[in-house]
Amino acid sequence: MAGGTLLPAVARAGSDRDTGMTSVIVRELATSGREPESAVRALGGRIERRMRIIDGFSATLPARSLADLARLPGVYSVTPDARLRMLSDDYDAGSDHGSMPFAQEATGAGEFWNAGYTGAGVDVAVIDTGVAPVAGLDGYDKIIHGPDLSPESQSPQLAHLDSYGHGTHMAGIIAGRDGDSVNVQQGDTEHFYGIAPGARIVSVKVADANGYTDVSQVIAAIDWVVEHRKSDGLDIRVLNLSFGTDGIQDYKLDPLAFAAETAWHRGIVVVAAAGNSGYGTAALNVPAVDPFLIAVGAADPNGTYGAADDSIPSFSSYGTAARSPDVVAPGKSIISLRVPNSRIDLEHADGRVADRFFRGSGTSQAAAMVSGAAALIIDQRPGIRPDQVKRLLMSSAERIPDADPRSQGAGMIDLKRARSQATPAYQQTWPRSTGAGTLQGSRGSHFLVMDGVRLQGEMDIFGRHFDSRTWALKSLTGTSWEDGAWNGTRWSGDHWNGVEWTGVEWTGVQWTGVQWNGVEWTGVQWTGVQWTGVEWTGVEWSTSGWGEDVWTSTIWGE
């Protein structure tokens, strides 16, 4: 390509009529070096921020210079930086009880912000459907991509990105921040902020546009997070898991619980969504059932900031006498970031709010709130251990008077109280998991089927035998990943290019003789692995659902 592409609208979008300056996104070619940046300055402009995920940067420069910039050999494209703010003509964040400003007040997150703690320096790993670089998550160094362990890794247009829409919604709640905001301020309804807007997201994608994934992929992803928690400038202190299954084997045997628990004992606060009791059981999902982790149920603030009139939505799993949620957090009608043309965006258009946002309910959203809360606490107290974070969140929580004690655990998280409390001297003494159970037991009733062949038994997503005892020993010692291979198959390259790990290969995979090409899962059916949001819709919630496409208690639409 001899020169870049200039879209016709670029001279109009984002321009300042008084100064003649306009805001643009510039994508560079691989061999461009620093020439495009130098050209922007020579043309009288300035660089606003690097955007490594798209191999480019945002800039402001005179509108008359756009054509000259686009003609440079090292420029791939010049497009408008048409940033939309949370406050718009058809959406008032200050009056919507599902907005993030409301959630920030209800949880007390703003108290940390006022004291100078935004989660800065804390990396939060999100094992999910990927994260898209939409406004609010497109700032410099906001998203770091670990390996893409989904079959979409084979498509350059889809690798690492969120074609389903769930992971981006979670990342926005945890750490979203509009790039044009200078200071994070409590009560700001003109910008989008997650609970910990200073934190960074480390995305490990395990599912495709249909939400399809297997327990083996999630276990491999957790292992990767543990082994790379301090690699290449990372400092992963929190892991958000909005995934769960209805497996019934004891947590002390379950491989998925073991993987999550190992992360906990390696210094990572693991936040797991409780799940959805609407699936026929009140028991918590795996891995939330593991008592070391922070199991999060959903609460409905009912339009007020205090917990006195809060309630627990019927979808939120309340657990058993042996294990119930530790805390609850807002999880009803939560508005976070939208991925245009993602699956949930296309199938549930009534969930859209203005142009940028999407509304969803579930313990997924509640777990994301608590992951952000954990990042704030760690920012304030860098030496705090996971057990102490959990104890602090529970001891400072506010009880919901009219809610079943089992359904709410210690109550609604209260970060205003947590900020001022002393760090508790606390250590959990539960029996530890051995991980010696079965992979099939971790799946429960959730499995993939391709061309009539079910992925089941002790077989991973690549059709390789899974020996839980051998794997558990390697996982415990941090050696389950070796040169990009997990359980004997090369899933990810070991090359780090500053943005993502590369080199994944999926071609030729077989389950019992059935092959697929690694880009499209022709004939695959999903029988119910759940992501923990409950509903994606813009209307009042009902108990109706759509059947199969779920991530731990998530029902996308009516």
C-alpha positions as CSV (number, residue, x, y, z in Angstrom):
1,M,0.0,0.0,0.0
2,A,1.6,3.2,-1.1
3,G,-0.4,5.4,1.2
4,G,-3.2,5.4,3.8
5,T,-7.0,5.6,3.6
6,L,-8.8,8.8,4.5
7,L,-12.5,8.4,5.2
8,P,-14.7,11.2,3.8
9,A,-16.2,11.9,7.2
10,V,-12.9,12.4,9.0
11,A,-12.6,16.1,8.3
12,R,-16.0,16.6,10.0
13,A,-16.1,14.2,12.9
14,G,-14.3,15.4,16.0
15,S,-13.3,18.7,14.6
16,D,-13.1,22.0,16.5
17,R,-14.7,24.8,14.4
18,D,-12.8,27.5,16.3
19,T,-9.3,26.1,15.9
20,G,-9.6,24.0,12.8
21,M,-8.2,21.0,14.8
22,T,-9.7,17.5,14.4
23,S,-9.2,14.2,16.4
24,V,-8.3,11.1,14.4
25,I,-7.2,7.5,14.8
26,V,-4.1,6.7,12.8
27,R,-3.3,3.0,12.0
28,E,0.3,2.3,11.0
29,L,1.9,-0.3,8.7
30,A,4.4,-2.7,10.4
31,T,7.4,-1.0,8.7
32,S,6.5,2.6,9.5
33,G,8.8,3.1,12.4
34,R,8.1,6.5,14.0
35,E,7.5,8.4,10.8
36,P,3.7,8.8,11.2
37,E,4.1,10.3,14.7
38,S,6.8,12.7,13.5
39,A,4.6,13.7,10.6
40,V,1.8,14.6,12.9
41,R,4.0,16.9,14.8
42,A,5.5,18.4,11.7
43,L,1.9,19.1,10.4
44,G,1.2,21.1,13.6
45,G,-0.5,18.3,15.5
46,R,0.0,16.3,18.7
47,I,0.0,12.7,19.7
48,E,-2.8,11.9,22.2
49,R,-2.2,8.3,23.1
50,R,-0.7,5.1,21.8
51,M,-3.2,2.4,20.8
52,R,-1.1,-0.8,20.5
53,I,-4.0,-3.1,20.1
54,I,-4.6,-1.6,16.6
55,D,-1.0,-0.7,15.8
56,G,-1.7,3.0,15.9
57,F,-2.3,6.1,17.9
58,S,-4.8,8.9,18.3
59,A,-3.9,12.4,17.4
60,T,-5.2,15.9,17.1
61,L,-4.0,18.0,14.1
62,P,-5.2,20.7,11.7
63,A,-8.1,19.4,9.5
64,R,-6.3,20.8,6.4
65,S,-3.4,18.4,7.0
66,L,-5.4,15.2,7.0
67,A,-4.9,14.4,3.3
68,D,-1.2,14.9,3.6
69,L,-1.0,12.5,6.6
70,A,-3.1,9.9,4.9
71,R,-0.7,9.9,1.9
72,L,2.3,8.9,3.9
73,P,3.7,5.5,3.0
74,G,3.7,4.2,6.6
75,V,0.1,5.1,7.3
76,Y,-2.6,2.4,6.8
77,S,-5.6,4.5,7.6
78,V,-6.8,7.8,9.1
79,T,-10.3,7.6,10.7
80,P,-12.4,9.9,12.9
81,D,-11.9,9.6,16.7
82,A,-15.6,10.3,17.3
83,R,-15.7,9.7,21.1
84,L,-19.2,9.5,22.7
85,R,-19.7,10.5,26.3
86,M,-21.9,8.7,28.8
87,L,-24.2,11.7,29.0
88,S,-26.1,12.0,25.7
89,D,-29.4,13.2,24.4
90,D,-31.1,9.9,25.0
91,Y,-29.3,8.7,28.1
92,D,-28.9,10.3,31.5
93,A,-26.4,8.3,33.5
94,G,-27.3,10.4,36.6
95,S,-30.9,9.2,36.7
96,D,-30.5,5.6,35.5
97,H,-30.3,3.2,38.5
98,G,-28.4,0.7,36.4
99,S,-25.6,3.1,35.4
100,M,-22.0,2.8,36.6
101,P,-22.2,6.2,38.4
102,F,-25.1,4.7,40.4
103,A,-23.2,1.5,41.1
104,Q,-20.2,3.5,42.2
105,E,-22.3,5.3,44.8
106,A,-24.1,2.1,45.9
107,T,-20.8,0.3,46.4
108,G,-18.8,3.2,47.8
109,A,-16.1,3.0,45.1
110,G,-16.0,6.8,44.9
111,E,-14.6,6.9,48.5
112,F,-11.5,5.2,47.3
113,W,-11.2,7.5,44.3
114,N,-11.5,10.6,46.5
115,A,-8.6,9.2,48.5
116,G,-6.5,8.8,45.4
117,Y,-7.0,5.0,44.8
118,T,-8.3,3.9,41.4
119,G,-6.7,0.5,41.1
120,A,-3.6,1.9,39.4
121,G,-0.8,-0.6,39.1
122,V,-3.2,-3.6,39.6
123,D,-3.7,-6.0,36.7
124,V,-7.1,-7.8,36.7
125,A,-7.2,-11.0,34.6
126,V,-10.5,-11.6,32.8
127,I,-11.0,-15.2,31.5
128,D,-14.0,-14.7,29.2
129,T,-15.1,-14.2,25.6
130,G,-12.4,-11.6,24.9
131,V,-12.3,-7.8,25.1
132,A,-13.0,-5.4,22.3
133,P,-11.1,-2.0,22.1
134,V,-14.3,0.0,22.3
135,A,-14.3,3.5,23.8
136,G,-13.8,3.2,27.5
137,L,-11.3,0.4,27.0
138,D,-9.2,1.8,24.3
139,G,-6.8,3.9,26.3
140,Y,-3.0,3.4,26.2
141,D,-2.0,0.2,27.9
142,K,-5.6,-0.4,29.3
143,I,-5.9,-3.9,27.8
144,I,-3.2,-6.5,27.6
145,H,-4.0,-9.7,25.7
146,G,-2.8,-13.1,26.9
147,P,-3.2,-16.1,24.6
148,D,-6.4,-16.5,22.7
149,L,-7.4,-20.1,23.6
150,S,-10.5,-20.1,21.5
151,P,-10.8,-21.4,17.9
152,E,-11.2,-17.8,16.7
153,S,-7.5,-17.4,17.4
154,Q,-7.0,-18.7,13.8
155,S,-8.8,-15.7,12.3
156,P,-6.7,-12.5,12.3
157,Q,-10.0,-10.4,12.3
158,L,-11.3,-12.1,15.4
159,A,-8.3,-13.2,17.5
160,H,-8.4,-11.7,21.0
161,L,-11.5,-9.7,20.2
162,D,-15.0,-10.1,21.7
163,S,-17.4,-11.4,19.1
164,Y,-19.9,-12.5,21.8
165,G,-20.1,-9.3,23.9
166,H,-19.8,-10.7,27.4
167,G,-16.1,-10.2,28.2
168,T,-16.2,-6.5,27.2
169,H,-19.2,-5.9,29.4
170,M,-17.3,-7.4,32.4
171,A,-14.1,-5.5,31.6
172,G,-16.0,-2.2,31.5
173,I,-17.6,-2.8,34.9
174,I,-14.2,-3.7,36.4
175,A,-11.9,-1.0,34.9
176,G,-13.5,1.0,32.1
177,R,-12.4,4.6,31.7
178,D,-13.1,7.1,29.0
179,G,-9.8,8.3,27.4
180,D,-10.7,12.0,27.5
181,S,-11.2,12.1,31.3
182,V,-8.4,13.8,33.0
183,N,-9.2,13.1,36.6
184,V,-11.4,10.3,38.0
185,Q,-14.1,12.1,40.0
186,Q,-16.9,10.7,42.1
187,G,-20.2,11.7,40.7
188,D,-19.0,12.3,37.1
189,T,-21.8,11.3,34.8
190,E,-20.2,12.7,31.6
191,H,-17.6,9.9,31.4
192,F,-17.7,6.2,31.7
193,Y,-15.8,4.7,34.7
194,G,-15.7,1.2,36.0
195,I,-15.2,0.4,39.7
196,A,-11.4,0.5,39.4
197,P,-10.8,2.8,36.4
198,G,-7.0,2.9,37.0
199,A,-6.6,-0.9,36.8
200,R,-5.5,-2.7,33.7
201,I,-7.2,-5.7,32.2
202,V,-5.4,-8.8,31.1
203,S,-7.7,-10.6,28.8
204,V,-7.5,-14.4,28.2
205,K,-10.1,-15.3,25.6
206,V,-11.5,-18.8,25.8
207,A,-14.8,-18.6,23.9
208,D,-16.0,-17.7,20.4
209,A,-19.0,-15.7,19.0
210,N,-21.4,-18.3,20.3
211,G,-19.9,-18.4,23.8
212,Y,-18.6,-22.0,23.1
213,T,-15.9,-23.2,25.4
214,D,-14.9,-26.3,27.3
215,V,-13.8,-26.6,30.9
216,S,-10.3,-27.7,29.7
217,Q,-9.9,-24.3,28.0
218,V,-10.8,-22.4,31.2
219,I,-8.4,-24.6,33.3
220,A,-5.6,-24.0,30.8
221,A,-6.4,-20.2,30.9
222,I,-6.2,-20.2,34.7
223,D,-2.9,-22.0,34.6
224,W,-1.6,-19.5,32.2
225,V,-2.6,-16.6,34.4
226,V,-0.9,-18.1,37.4
227,E,2.3,-18.9,35.6
228,H,2.5,-15.5,33.9
229,R,1.2,-13.3,36.7
230,K,4.6,-11.5,37.0
231,S,5.8,-11.9,33.4
232,D,6.9,-9.1,31.1
233,G,5.7,-6.3,33.4
234,L,2.4,-7.9,34.4
235,D,1.2,-7.8,38.0
236,I,-1.9,-9.9,38.1
237,R,-3.5,-9.6,41.5
238,V,-7.1,-10.3,40.7
239,L,-8.8,-12.9,38.5
240,N,-12.4,-12.5,37.4
241,L,-14.3,-15.7,36.6
242,S,-17.8,-15.2,35.3
243,F,-17.8,-18.8,34.2
244,G,-19.3,-21.8,36.0
245,T,-20.7,-25.2,35.6
246,D,-23.1,-27.4,37.6
247,G,-20.5,-30.0,38.4
248,I,-21.3,-31.9,41.6
249,Q,-18.0,-33.5,42.6
250,D,-16.5,-32.3,45.8
251,Y,-14.4,-29.1,45.4
252,K,-11.6,-31.0,47.1
253,L,-11.4,-33.2,44.0
254,D,-12.7,-30.9,41.2
255,P,-9.9,-29.9,38.7
256,L,-11.6,-26.5,37.9
257,A,-11.9,-25.6,41.6
258,F,-8.3,-26.8,42.0
259,A,-7.0,-24.5,39.3
260,A,-8.8,-21.5,40.7
261,E,-7.7,-22.3,44.2
262,T,-4.1,-22.6,43.1
263,A,-4.3,-19.1,41.7
264,W,-5.6,-18.0,45.1
265,H,-2.7,-19.5,47.0
266,R,-0.3,-17.9,44.5
267,G,-1.4,-14.4,45.6
268,I,-4.3,-13.8,43.2
269,V,-7.7,-12.8,44.5
270,V,-10.1,-15.0,42.6
271,V,-13.7,-13.6,42.3
272,A,-16.2,-16.2,41.0
273,A,-19.9,-15.6,40.1
274,A,-22.2,-17.6,42.3
275,G,-24.4,-18.7,39.4
276,N,-28.1,-19.0,38.6
277,S,-30.5,-21.0,40.7
278,G,-32.9,-20.9,37.8
279,Y,-31.0,-23.9,36.4
280,G,-32.7,-26.3,38.8
281,T,-30.3,-26.2,41.8
282,A,-29.5,-23.6,44.5
283,A,-25.9,-24.9,44.8
284,L,-23.2,-22.5,43.8
285,N,-21.5,-23.1,40.4
286,V,-18.0,-24.6,40.1
287,P,-15.5,-22.9,40.8
288,A,-17.5,-20.6,43.2
289,V,-18.2,-23.5,45.4
290,D,-14.6,-23.6,46.5
291,P,-14.6,-21.9,49.9
292,F,-11.3,-20.2,49.5
293,L,-12.5,-18.0,46.6
294,I,-14.8,-15.0,46.8
295,A,-18.3,-16.2,45.7
296,V,-20.5,-13.3,44.6
297,G,-24.2,-13.2,44.4
298,A,-26.3,-10.4,42.8
299,A,-28.2,-7.7,44.6
300,D,-30.8,-5.2,43.4
301,P,-30.3,-1.8,45.0
302,N,-33.9,-0.8,44.1
303,G,-33.0,2.7,43.2
304,T,-31.3,3.7,46.5
305,Y,-27.6,3.9,47.6
306,G,-28.2,2.2,51.0
307,A,-28.7,-1.5,51.6
308,A,-31.8,-1.1,53.8
309,D,-34.2,-1.7,50.9
310,D,-32.0,-3.9,48.8
311,S,-33.2,-7.3,47.6
312,I,-31.7,-10.4,46.1
313,P,-33.0,-11.2,42.6
314,S,-34.6,-14.6,42.1
315,F,-31.9,-15.6,39.6
316,S,-29.0,-15.3,42.1
317,S,-27.9,-18.7,43.5
318,Y,-28.2,-18.8,47.2
319,G,-26.1,-21.9,47.8
320,T,-26.5,-24.6,50.4
321,A,-25.8,-24.9,54.1
322,A,-22.3,-26.0,53.3
323,R,-21.5,-23.2,50.8
324,S,-23.3,-19.9,50.0
325,P,-22.2,-16.6,48.5
326,D,-19.7,-14.6,50.5
327,V,-20.9,-11.2,49.5
328,V,-23.3,-9.6,47.0
329,A,-22.9,-6.6,44.7
330,P,-25.1,-4.8,42.2
331,G,-26.1,-7.2,39.5
332,K,-29.5,-6.0,38.2
333,S,-29.9,-4.0,35.0
334,I,-26.3,-3.0,34.9
335,I,-25.2,-0.7,32.0
336,S,-21.7,-1.3,30.7
337,L,-19.9,-1.2,27.4
338,R,-21.4,-2.5,24.2
339,V,-19.6,-4.4,21.3
340,P,-21.4,-3.3,18.1
341,N,-22.4,-6.3,16.0
342,S,-21.4,-8.9,18.7
343,R,-23.8,-11.8,19.1
344,I,-25.7,-10.3,22.1
345,D,-25.8,-6.9,20.4
346,L,-27.5,-8.4,17.3
347,E,-29.8,-10.9,19.0
348,H,-30.9,-8.6,21.9
349,A,-31.0,-5.1,20.4
350,D,-33.4,-4.0,23.1
351,G,-30.5,-4.2,25.5
352,R,-28.8,-1.2,23.8
353,V,-28.5,2.0,25.7
354,A,-27.7,5.0,23.6
355,D,-24.9,4.2,21.2
356,R,-22.1,2.9,23.4
357,F,-23.8,0.9,26.1
358,F,-25.6,-2.4,26.8
359,R,-27.8,-3.4,29.8
360,G,-27.4,-6.8,31.5
361,S,-28.2,-8.6,34.7
362,G,-26.6,-11.4,36.6
363,T,-24.0,-12.7,39.0
364,S,-21.5,-12.0,36.2
365,Q,-22.0,-8.3,36.6
366,A,-21.9,-8.6,40.4
367,A,-18.6,-10.5,40.3
368,A,-17.1,-7.8,38.0
369,M,-18.1,-5.2,40.6
370,V,-16.2,-7.2,43.3
371,S,-13.2,-7.7,41.1
372,G,-13.0,-3.9,40.7
373,A,-13.4,-3.5,44.5
374,A,-10.6,-5.9,45.1
375,A,-8.3,-3.9,42.8
376,L,-9.1,-0.7,44.7
377,I,-8.2,-2.4,48.0
378,I,-4.9,-3.7,46.6
379,D,-4.1,-0.3,45.3
380,Q,-4.6,1.1,48.8
381,R,-2.7,-1.8,50.5
382,P,-0.2,-3.4,48.1
383,G,1.0,-6.0,50.6
384,I,-2.5,-7.4,51.4
385,R,-3.0,-11.1,50.8
386,P,-6.1,-12.7,49.1
387,D,-7.5,-14.0,52.4
388,Q,-7.3,-10.6,53.9
389,V,-9.0,-9.0,50.9
390,K,-11.9,-11.4,51.3
391,R,-12.1,-10.9,55.0
392,L,-12.1,-7.1,54.6
393,L,-14.9,-7.2,52.0
394,M,-17.0,-9.4,54.2
395,S,-16.4,-7.6,57.5
396,S,-17.2,-4.3,56.0
397,A,-20.3,-5.5,54.0
398,E,-23.8,-4.2,55.0
399,R,-26.5,-6.7,55.7
400,I,-29.7,-6.5,53.7
401,P,-32.5,-6.7,56.3
402,D,-35.2,-8.4,54.4
403,A,-33.0,-10.8,52.4
404,D,-32.4,-14.5,53.2
405,P,-29.1,-14.7,55.2
406,R,-27.9,-17.5,53.0
407,S,-28.5,-15.7,49.8
408,Q,-26.5,-12.6,50.7
409,G,-23.6,-14.0,52.7
410,A,-22.1,-11.1,54.6
411,G,-24.2,-8.6,52.7
412,M,-23.7,-5.8,50.1
413,I,-20.1,-4.7,49.7
414,D,-19.5,-1.3,51.3
415,L,-16.2,0.2,50.1
416,K,-16.7,3.3,52.2
417,R,-16.4,1.1,55.3
418,A,-13.7,-1.1,53.8
419,R,-11.4,1.9,53.1
420,S,-11.3,3.0,56.7
421,Q,-11.0,-0.4,58.4
422,A,-7.7,-1.9,59.4
423,T,-6.3,-4.8,57.4
424,P,-7.5,-7.9,59.2
425,A,-5.1,-10.6,60.4
426,Y,-6.9,-13.5,58.8
427,Q,-6.0,-16.8,57.2
428,Q,-8.5,-19.4,55.8
429,T,-8.0,-23.0,56.9
430,W,-10.3,-24.9,54.6
431,P,-9.1,-28.3,53.4
432,R,-7.3,-27.8,50.1
433,S,-8.4,-29.2,46.8
434,T,-6.2,-32.0,45.2
435,G,-7.6,-31.6,41.7
436,A,-7.6,-35.4,41.5
437,G,-11.2,-35.7,40.3
438,T,-12.4,-35.9,36.7
439,L,-12.6,-33.4,33.9
440,Q,-16.1,-34.8,33.1
441,G,-17.1,-34.1,36.7
442,S,-16.1,-30.5,36.3
443,R,-18.2,-30.2,33.2
444,G,-21.3,-31.4,34.9
445,S,-24.1,-31.4,32.4
446,H,-22.3,-28.9,30.2
447,F,-20.5,-30.2,27.1
448,L,-19.8,-29.5,23.4
449,V,-21.2,-31.7,20.6
450,M,-19.8,-31.7,17.1
451,D,-21.4,-33.6,14.3
452,G,-23.2,-35.8,16.9
453,V,-20.0,-36.5,18.8
454,R,-19.9,-35.3,22.4
455,L,-16.7,-34.0,24.0
456,Q,-16.8,-35.9,27.3
457,G,-14.8,-38.0,29.6
458,E,-11.1,-37.4,30.3
459,M,-10.4,-35.6,27.1
460,D,-9.4,-32.0,26.6
461,I,-10.6,-29.7,23.8
462,F,-7.9,-31.1,21.5
463,G,-9.0,-34.7,22.0
464,R,-6.0,-35.5,24.2
465,H,-6.3,-37.6,27.3
466,F,-6.3,-35.6,30.5
467,D,-4.7,-37.2,33.6
468,S,-5.9,-35.0,36.5
469,R,-3.2,-36.2,38.9
470,T,-0.4,-35.5,36.6
471,W,-1.8,-32.2,35.6
472,A,-2.5,-31.1,39.2
473,L,1.1,-31.6,40.1
474,K,2.3,-29.5,37.2
475,S,-0.3,-26.9,37.9
476,L,0.7,-26.7,41.5
477,T,4.4,-26.2,40.6
478,G,3.7,-23.8,37.8
479,T,4.9,-26.0,35.0
480,S,1.6,-27.0,33.2
481,W,2.5,-24.6,30.4
482,E,5.8,-25.4,28.6
483,D,6.8,-23.4,25.5
484,G,3.2,-22.6,24.6
485,A,2.0,-26.2,25.2
486,W,-0.6,-27.4,27.7
487,N,-1.4,-31.0,28.2
488,G,0.8,-32.0,25.3
489,T,-0.6,-29.7,22.7
490,R,0.8,-26.4,21.5
491,W,-2.0,-23.9,22.3
492,S,-0.1,-20.7,22.3
493,G,3.2,-19.3,21.1
494,D,5.7,-18.3,23.7
495,H,6.5,-15.1,21.9
496,W,5.5,-11.8,23.5
497,N,5.3,-8.9,21.1
498,G,4.3,-6.2,23.7
499,V,0.6,-6.6,23.1
500,E,-0.3,-10.3,23.0
501,W,1.1,-13.8,22.9
502,T,1.0,-15.2,19.4
503,G,1.4,-18.5,17.6
504,V,-1.7,-20.5,18.5
505,E,-2.5,-23.4,16.2
506,W,-5.8,-25.3,16.2
507,T,-5.9,-27.0,12.8
508,G,-6.4,-30.8,12.6
509,V,-7.9,-31.2,16.1
510,Q,-10.0,-34.3,16.6
511,W,-12.5,-35.6,19.1
512,T,-12.9,-39.3,18.5
513,G,-12.1,-39.0,14.8
514,V,-14.2,-35.8,14.2
515,Q,-12.2,-32.9,12.7
516,W,-12.7,-29.2,12.5
517,N,-10.7,-26.5,10.9
518,G,-10.0,-24.3,13.8
519,V,-11.8,-21.2,12.5
520,E,-15.5,-22.3,12.4
521,W,-17.1,-24.9,14.5
522,T,-19.4,-26.4,11.9
523,G,-22.0,-28.5,13.5
524,V,-21.1,-27.7,17.1
525,Q,-23.9,-27.4,19.7
526,W,-23.7,-26.0,23.1
527,T,-25.6,-27.7,25.8
528,G,-25.5,-25.2,28.6
529,V,-22.2,-24.0,30.0
530,Q,-23.1,-20.8,31.7
531,W,-21.7,-17.3,31.8
532,T,-23.1,-15.6,34.8
533,G,-25.0,-12.7,33.5
534,V,-28.7,-13.4,33.6
535,E,-30.4,-11.2,31.0
536,W,-29.4,-8.8,28.3
537,T,-32.4,-6.6,27.5
538,G,-33.7,-3.1,27.8
539,V,-37.1,-4.1,29.2
540,E,-38.2,-5.2,32.6
541,W,-36.8,-8.5,33.6
542,S,-38.8,-11.7,33.4
543,T,-37.9,-15.4,34.1
544,S,-38.1,-16.4,30.4
545,G,-34.9,-17.5,28.7
546,W,-33.5,-18.7,25.4
547,G,-32.1,-22.1,26.2
548,E,-28.6,-22.7,25.3
549,D,-26.3,-19.7,25.0
550,V,-25.4,-19.1,28.6
551,W,-22.3,-18.1,30.6
552,T,-22.9,-19.1,34.2
553,S,-26.5,-18.1,34.8
554,T,-26.7,-15.6,32.0
555,I,-29.9,-15.5,30.0
556,W,-29.4,-13.2,27.0
557,G,-32.9,-11.7,26.4
558,E,-36.4,-13.0,26.8
